[in-house]
C-alpha cells in the first residue's frame, strides 16, 4: 500500500535511504545527497510517500509542486501546474517487483486528483533504471536529463 509517510516512520525512511544509497553504483546520488535533512524536509512538507508491506517501508518517492534543487535549473514552460517526482527509491530486497512503477502510477493519480497538468522529473543520463521506468510510463525526454509527462484530466 502507498501512503504518506508519517513522522513516527522517519527512522524507516532514513534506514531505506542508507540501504538504497549503499547499493548504487555509478549513480547521480552521492555521499551527501540525498541526506537525512532532505528527507526530513520532504516529511515536514508532507511530500514523502512510501510503499508499505506489513507496516515496513520498502520504497518511497517525493512528490512536490516546489521547484527546488536540480528541478529549478530547467525550463518547465509546457507545464502550467506540474508535480515534480524526486528521489524514487526501492529497497534492494524488493527491486524488480514493480514497486517503482507503482510509485509512478501513484504519482500520476495524485497529480490528476490535484488537477495538475504534468508530472516532471530530472534524472541523470546514467540512471538507466529511472530512464527505463519513465519510458514505460510515456514520459518524454529533452536536454538529455529532463523527463516529463503531460496528464490527461478527462
C-alpha positions as CSV (number, residue, x, y, z in Angstrom):
1,X,0.0,0.0,0.0
2,X,1.2,3.5,-0.9
3,X,0.6,6.3,1.5
4,X,2.1,9.5,3.0
5,X,5.0,8.7,5.4
6,X,4.3,9.8,8.9
7,X,6.7,11.3,11.5
8,X,6.8,8.1,13.5
9,X,8.1,6.3,10.4
10,X,11.0,8.6,9.8
11,X,13.6,6.1,11.1
12,X,12.4,3.6,8.5
13,X,12.7,6.2,5.7
14,X,16.2,7.1,6.9
15,X,17.2,3.4,7.0
16,X,15.8,2.8,3.5
17,X,17.8,5.8,2.2
18,X,21.1,4.4,3.6
19,X,20.2,0.9,2.3
20,X,19.5,2.2,-1.2
21,X,22.5,4.6,-1.4
22,X,24.7,1.7,-0.3
23,X,23.5,-0.5,-3.2
24,X,24.0,2.0,-6.0
25,X,26.9,2.1,-8.5
26,X,27.6,5.0,-10.9
27,X,24.6,6.9,-9.9
28,X,23.7,10.6,-9.7
29,X,23.4,10.4,-5.9
30,X,26.4,10.8,-3.8
31,X,27.6,10.6,-0.1
32,X,25.9,13.9,0.7
33,X,22.8,13.7,-1.4
34,X,20.1,12.9,-0.7
35,X,20.6,13.4,3.0
36,X,18.7,12.8,6.2
37,X,17.9,16.6,6.2
38,X,16.5,16.4,2.7
39,X,14.2,13.5,3.8
40,X,13.3,15.4,6.9
41,X,12.2,18.4,4.8
42,X,10.2,16.1,2.5
43,X,8.5,14.7,5.5
44,X,7.8,18.1,7.0
45,X,6.2,19.4,3.8
46,X,4.0,16.3,3.5
47,X,5.6,15.3,0.2
48,X,7.1,12.0,1.2
49,X,5.2,8.8,0.2
50,X,6.0,5.2,0.7
51,X,5.2,1.6,-0.2
52,X,4.5,-0.4,2.9
53,X,4.1,-4.1,3.4
54,X,3.0,-5.2,6.9
55,X,4.0,-1.7,8.2
56,X,7.5,-2.0,6.8
57,X,8.7,0.6,4.3
58,X,10.2,-0.8,1.1
59,X,10.0,2.1,-1.4
60,X,9.5,5.8,-1.4
61,X,9.1,8.9,-3.5
62,X,8.9,12.6,-3.1
63,X,6.0,14.4,-4.8
64,X,6.1,18.2,-4.7
65,X,4.9,21.2,-6.6
66,X,8.0,23.1,-5.4
67,X,10.8,23.7,-7.9
68,X,13.8,23.1,-5.8
69,X,17.3,21.7,-6.4
70,X,18.1,20.4,-9.9
71,X,14.5,20.8,-11.0
72,X,14.7,24.6,-10.9
73,X,17.6,24.6,-13.4
74,X,15.2,23.6,-16.2
75,X,12.5,25.4,-18.1
76,X,9.1,23.8,-17.5
77,X,7.1,26.1,-19.8
78,X,5.0,23.2,-21.2
79,X,3.5,22.6,-17.7
80,X,1.3,25.2,-16.1
81,X,0.7,23.2,-13.0
82,X,3.3,20.5,-12.6
83,X,4.0,17.9,-9.9
84,X,7.7,17.0,-9.6
85,X,8.8,13.4,-8.9
86,X,12.0,13.3,-6.9
87,X,14.1,10.7,-5.0
88,X,12.4,7.5,-6.2
89,X,14.0,4.6,-4.2
90,X,13.3,0.9,-3.8
91,X,14.9,-1.4,-1.3
92,X,17.4,-3.8,-2.8
93,X,15.2,-6.6,-1.3
94,X,12.3,-5.6,-3.5
95,X,13.9,-4.5,-6.7
96,X,12.4,-5.9,-9.9
97,X,9.0,-6.4,-8.3
98,X,7.4,-3.3,-9.9
99,X,7.3,-1.0,-6.8
100,X,8.9,2.0,-8.6
101,X,6.4,1.6,-11.4
102,X,3.6,1.6,-8.8
103,X,5.0,4.7,-7.2
104,X,5.0,6.5,-10.6
105,X,1.4,5.4,-11.2
106,X,0.5,6.7,-7.7
107,X,2.2,10.0,-8.6
108,X,0.0,10.2,-11.8
109,X,-3.1,9.6,-9.8
110,X,-2.2,12.1,-7.1
111,X,-1.3,14.8,-9.7
112,X,-4.6,14.2,-11.6
113,X,-6.6,14.3,-8.3
114,X,-5.0,17.7,-7.6
115,X,-5.8,18.8,-11.2
116,X,-2.2,19.2,-12.1
117,X,-1.4,19.0,-15.8
118,X,2.0,17.4,-15.8
119,X,4.5,15.1,-14.0
120,X,8.1,16.2,-14.3
121,X,11.4,14.9,-13.1
122,X,15.1,15.2,-13.7
123,X,17.2,12.1,-13.9
124,X,20.8,11.5,-14.9
125,X,21.7,10.0,-18.3
126,X,23.4,7.1,-16.4
127,X,20.4,6.3,-14.3
128,X,19.1,3.5,-16.7
129,X,16.6,2.2,-14.2
130,X,14.7,5.5,-13.9
131,X,15.0,6.2,-17.6
132,X,13.5,2.8,-18.4
133,X,10.7,3.5,-15.9
134,X,9.9,6.9,-17.4
135,X,9.9,5.4,-20.9
136,X,7.5,2.7,-19.8
137,X,5.1,5.3,-18.4
138,X,5.2,7.5,-21.5
139,X,7.4,10.3,-20.3
140,X,9.2,12.4,-22.9
141,X,12.9,13.4,-22.7
142,X,14.7,16.6,-23.6
143,X,18.1,18.1,-22.8
144,X,19.4,14.6,-22.1
145,X,18.2,14.8,-18.5
146,X,14.7,16.0,-18.5
147,X,11.6,13.8,-18.3
148,X,8.1,14.9,-18.2
149,X,4.6,13.6,-18.9
150,X,1.5,15.6,-19.8
151,X,-1.5,14.3,-17.9
152,X,-5.0,14.0,-19.4
153,X,-7.5,15.3,-17.0
154,X,-10.6,13.9,-18.7
